[in-house]
Amino acid sequence: MSTTERHNLPSGAWVQFRDPMTLRRGDKKRAMASVSGDVDKPLAMAYEMTDGILQVLIIDWSYDLPLPSASPDSLDLLPLADDQKLMELTEPVRKLLWPEESAKDAKDEASPTEPSAA
């Protein structure tokens, strides 16, 4: 049985996520479609990846805006107060969808240097 989870945000709004364990390959492809792949702009890529995840993850919210799955530009209209919380909430899902990225980010104990800050 899948479950959904409602998250309260700093602005007083809330978002409801579908169970990440119900995500499928097609959801991953839709999330990836929003990422430009410009490695020279890692912060922009992080936002694009988060936006893609939110498009497939959000099933309901309290904002008076269309859901991101129907109108991805709705995400650009969210209060700045909720930005960091949404980034944090999507991190476990990013690791689920792209585990190799998570493994690559991990520190190699045999390496004499720290991982680079991409």
Sequence and secondary structure as in RCSB ss.txt:
>XXXX:A:sequence
MSTTERHNLPSGAWVQFRDPMTLRRGDKKRAMASVSGDVDKPLAMAYEMTDGILQVLIIDWSYDLPLPSASPDSL
DLLPLADDQKLMELTEPVRKLLWPEESAKDAKDEASPTEPSAA
>XXXX:A:secstr
    EEEE TTS EEEE  GGG  HHHHHHHHTT    TT HHHHHHHHHHHHHHHHEEEESSSS  TTT GGGG
GGS GGGHHHHHHHHHHHHHHH HHHHHHHS  TT SS     
